Structure formats: C-alpha cells, structure tokens
C-alpha cells in the first residue's frame, strides 16, 4: 500500500513536468509522513491524505538514504524529533551543505534551503542511487533527423540485448508508449519512456509510472523498427547519454503535497516536534541524474524549513531497434518492490565530444 501511495505521489508530481528535469517522490514521501505524524488539525489531515504510512527505503549498496534535523538551540524538541537531530541550526549553512554532499556522494553539493533569522528548524532527506549496467553500452555518435534534435551531433549509447522482453508497448493515458527496461545491479532498473510527439512531458512520465505493470501490446510503437537478421532475437537500443538536474520549490504545488495548511503562520501545526509553534516556511528539492555507458547515478536532497507560527547464425529472427532520438522520459525503479525512486525528462542530451580521442565514462 505504501509503495502504491509513494508512486501515486511521484506520478502526480510528474504530471507537472514541462521540460528537462528529474525529481524524487520517494525522497519527499518520508518527510511528508514524518510531518503528518507530528502535525495536528487541518495540516495533519492534508499530510495524511498524501503520506499516510511510513515508507522504508530500499536497502543495499546501490541505495543510500538518510534523514536529518537541525533546530536552533532555543527550539525545544520532543523525543521523536530529538532522535533525528543531525546538528544545531545556526547562521552557518556549511554544515547543512556538508551533510547533503556527504549523503549523496557529492552529487548534490548544497542543501536547497535559505536559512535566515526566522528559520527555526530544518528537516531534510537525502536519497542517492548508483548502479552498473548488467550489459554495458558502446559509445558512438547520434545524428537525429527529423525532430527537435535534428542537426545536432549527440553522444550515442548503443547496445544489443538478447532479451526481447525488455521492450514493451503499452496503451497509456498519454497514448501509445514504448518502454525499454535497462537492468542494473543491486535490484535497480532504469525504464526509458518514449511517447508520441504530441503528449506533454508530464503526461508521458506519469503514464510510465501508472503503466509499469500493464501488459505489453504487439511491439509497434514510438521509436520502434523491426529487422529480420540471423544473429538471433533481441533489442538494439540507441539513446543519447544524458545528465539532467532539477530544482523544485514544493510550495508551488503545496496542495499536491498536502502542505497548504502547514504554511499558515497564524498558528503552530506540529506539536509532535515539540512545544514551539512551528509552520512550514520553505519546502524544496534539488536532484540530479546521469545515464552513461557503464551505469546510472542519481541523487536528491529534499528539505522542509520551518519558522515560528502559530524522487548466430541460423534462420532470421525478429530484432527490434528502439531509438530515442527526441525528448523522452525515464524512471529509476527498485525491481523487487516496484518503488519509483526517480522520474525525469530529457530534452537536452549531451553533445558528442569534439574529438574522437575524448574518453566517455
């Protein structure tokens, strides 16, 4: 139930995507649940509607996750909040940035929060994933034509995968959707999403989440070509190498995250944190994701700041070629549970190196 609720949050958030970005509903959800357990009144009701149950993060070497709390010395904390303390909040933001960098392996070097004289408490989560492909890619060059990337020379990643089952075509709310699952180690997959040219980025990414378990239709969909070659069945996958980042002000969608009443500074909303009257001052996430020939890495730091208040040869076989040569979406999925850890959209992939002697890693 919690996985479904976390994925529903990520899908709802993903629908707001308009261009290249990455987000982590899985990085935000535990903070919303912590706030819900500490809140009262309308703030509690709104937060519980989004995050009613706790979300255990996946364990293993590929996933690193942490939660921390910093309060000013004059803010008393209850027993539950005291167990999360990572430091004392002062005018020096260096300890906050150091925590973010350490917990994400340097992928997110700064905590996305502004601490001023009115900030009484900061609650943060860090989520980072790193995986290596079971089957690595080869580097090359991609010249898309036609489409929004026409005329660009991009860094292409390509490989042949004998597992034809990694490709699916599903009928989604955004129309026909081609998905390709790239298996990584430590139970992590990256699912690439290519819709028709017309749907919005947000609708394609959200549809990818809501159709993760949908049955596949015949393999006739966006980006797919069929060949009859004797090397055996499989998938020839081509896409550009990419790095995307996202900086999100969560209060721009306060209702979506159950944070509307919690921002009312006319009263305190979180008696479970301690006796001080606290209201949400800021809520933000900084995230990044990189897809290379050898693997994938992504990280997100999510912050809620509070003020005083009252995510072969033989017979010919069918080979499917799938080319991602126009903007596309992606998901990072924990294979055993189906939890979507990150979701994003690629609209500006990496250009090819200026020299064939450049090395890509």
C-alpha positions, 0 to 999 in steps of 0.5 A: 500500500505504501509503495502504491501511495509513494508512486501515486505521489511521484506520478502526480508530481510528474504530471507537472513536468514541462521540460528537462528535469528529474525529481524524487517522490520517494525522497519527499514521501518520508518527510511528508509522513514524518510531518503528518505524524507530528502535525495536528488539525487541518495540516495533519489531515492534508499530510495524511491524505498524501503520506499516510504510512511510513515508507522504508527505503530500499536497502543495499549498496546501490541505495543510500538514504538518510534523514536529518534535523537541525533546530536552533538551540532555543527550539525545544524538541520532543523525543521523536524529533530529538532522535533525528537531530543531525546538528544545531541550526545556526547562521552557518549553512556549511554544515547543512551543505556538508551533510547533503554532499556527504549523503549523496556522494557529492552529487548534490553539493548544497542543501536547497534551503535559505536559512535566515533569522526566522528559520527555526528548524530544518528537516531534510532527506537525502536519497542517492542511487548508483548502479552498473549496467548488467550489459554495458553500452558502446559509445558512438555518435547520434545524428537525429533527423527529423525532430527537435534534435535534428542537426545536432551531433549527440553522444550515442549509447548503443547496445544489443540485448538478447532479451526481447522482453525488455521492450514493451508497448503499452496503451497509456493515458498519454497514448501509445508508449514504448518502454525499454527496461535497462537492468542494473545491479543491486535490484535497480532498473532504469525504464526509458519512456518514449511517447508520441510527439504530441503528449506533454512531458508530464503526461508521458512520465506519469503514464510510465509510472501508472503503466509499469505493470500493464501488459505489453501490446504487439511491439509497434510503437514510438521509436520502434523498427523491426529487422529480420537478421540471423544473429538471433532475437533481441533489442538494439537500443540507441539513446543519447547519454544524458545528465539532467538536474532539477530544482523544485520549490514544493510550495508551488504545488503545496496542495499536491503535497498536502502542505497548504495548511502547514504554511499558515503562520497564524498558528503552530501545526506540529506539536509532535516536534515539540512545544514551539509553534512551528509552520512550514516556511520553505519546502524544496528539492534539488536532484540530479541524474546521469545515464552513461555507458557503464551505469546510472547515478542519481541523487536528491536532497529534499528539505522542509524549513520551518519558522515560528507560527502559530524522487548466430547464425541460423534462420532470421529472427525478429530484432527490434531497434528502439531509438530515442532520438527526441525528448523522452522520459525515464524512471529509476525503479527498485525491481523487487518492490516496484518503488519509483525512486526517480522520474525525469525528462530529457530534452537536452542530451549531451553533445558528442565530444569534439574529438574522437580521442575524448574518453566517455565514462 
